[in-house]
Structures are given as C-alpha cells and as structure tokens.
Amino acid sequence: MNEAEARFLATASRQHGVGSRDQARRCGMTDRMLDARIATDRLEVVLPAVYRVAGSVRTGRQLAMAAALWAGARAAVSHLTAARLLRLEGVAADSVHVTVEGRRRIVDDRLTVHRTLALPRMDRCHADGIPVTAAARTIIDSAALLDGEALEVAFESARRMGLVTVAHIARRLDDLGARGRPGAARLRALIDAHAGQSPLEYRLEVKTARLLRASRLPNPAPQHRVEVPDGRRYRLDFAWPRQFVAVECDGFEAHGSRLAWKRDRHRLAALEALGWRIVHLTWDDVTRRPEESLHRVALAIDPVGQAA
C-alpha cells in the first residue's frame, strides 16, 4: 500500500468506510490506481464515483454518507433520513433522502432525491460526520411524509434535545413559505398547540396530549410544576390546577426500575396530601380505552357534573 492509498483509506475510515473519487485524487491517487483497486475488489462502487472500502461494515449511515458524497457540497441528507440521523423519535425511513441545491439531476433507486432552489448554511449541520439538514429544516421537510402523531413525536423529541424551539421552527416555516407547502398546516397546528409550553417527555405523553386535545375537556397545563411543603418541586404530566386534578402517564420510561417506582410512590403521597387527585393512564388506557379514559378524567375534574 502506498502513501496516497493510505491517506485515502484514512479518510474513508472517518466517513463510515466510504470515500469519493475527488477525495482519492486529493490524497494523491490516480484514476488508474483507483480502477486497479476496484478491479481487485479492494474498493467497491457504491454510487458513481463513490467507493466502499472492502471489509467495512455496511450500515445505513454508510449509504447516507455515500449519498452525501455523490450529491456534492451543495447537498445534504434530508427528510426522514436526516431525522433518523439526528435521533428524532417516531421516524422510520425506507430509503435515503437527499436534498440537492439547484437543478442538478441525480437518480438512483436507493435514493429519494429532493430539489430546492437554496439550502442555506442555517439549514445544514452534521450528524455522525454526515452532512444533514438541520433539525428545524428536517422537521419542516418531513411534515408532509409523517402522520400527525409521528410528526408530533419527532417535533417534541427535537425540542427535548434542545435542537429546536417552537419559535425557531415557526420562523423557518415562514421564511421557507408556509403557504401551500406540503405538511405546513399540520406543522402550524403543532406550533400553535405547543407555544409557550415545555416539551412532552415520552411518546405516551404525546398520545395522551392528542387524546385530550381532541376531547371536550378543558385544556390542561402540560408539564405543570407543584412545590410541596418541604420545598421539593414535582412535575405533573397534565394538570388542571384550579381543580387540583392531574393526569400522569404511566409508561416504562418513567417507572422502569424499582427505585423509580419507590420515588414515584413518595411523590404521589406528597401530592395527594396537598389535595391533588391523580388519574393514571397507561399505554393501553390511551390506545385501547380512550373513551373510558376520558370519562375518568372528566369525573375527576367535575364529579358533580358527570354524575348529574
């Protein structure tokens, strides 16, 4: 192995095992050297002028990196693929999505290619070393490809990780031209629903929020904080403070260990001592018994009215 090839392999190792012909040339390899490595199966063509190093592990990230290299510096992995790379919850991708700036035409069965007139610097970042669209642009682009619940789960997970704020997504949506943009109305409804609120913690909370919003119940205060006499502060998933009623989503994420369970028992005892009535909802309650669950909440909020 000569020095030029070693430099190229080092570059590819930092890129999930792939590199481009342009990178190989910059490392000092000639086209003849590249062709010889391909002929002897030391390099494999993944996409035109993009190569996989023999023995490297085939992963989704490798193909995404290859797509970014093929599409060029004015492109980024985008939409559902970017959402996965950014670790947004509730998203699955059946192909690699890439957004190309300008009118360059690239076609491959493994890629879903989107074109845009401009992909500014603020809409770009890196995830695992791969050029991707930034979180706000990714959510805006993916809005047309996700159902309402999946979009809200992704939206809230991006907020929890500090990748976006409601205000930032609203500004980018306006900047990109919300009118007529696929999925914009659905995303605008989420912006309106979550403005001024802390992000929801888990998918069960998103499901519960959607169930409550679709009901005739008064709007709750999500992520409501309560201070108990000893100075500790507790968070309630959804609360009606005037009625001292709260809904707690009982999922494994929040109660997945015995220690967490014991702490939760102490927390509930302190809240109940202040007069709070807690309605516990599980995944099955929300997904299989939604009407019964709403009735339980309504009964806690207004026991006299529900009995009349």
Helices and strands as residue ranges (DSSP letters): H 3-13, E 18-20, H 21-26, H 31-39, E 43-47, E 50-53, H 60-71, E 75-77, H 79-85, E 96-101, E 111-116, G 121-123, E 124-127, E 130-133, H 135-142, H 148-160, H 166-175, H 184-194, H 203-213, E 221-227, E 233-240, G 241-243, E 245-249, H 252-255, H 258-273, E 277-281, H 283-288, H 290-301, H 303-307
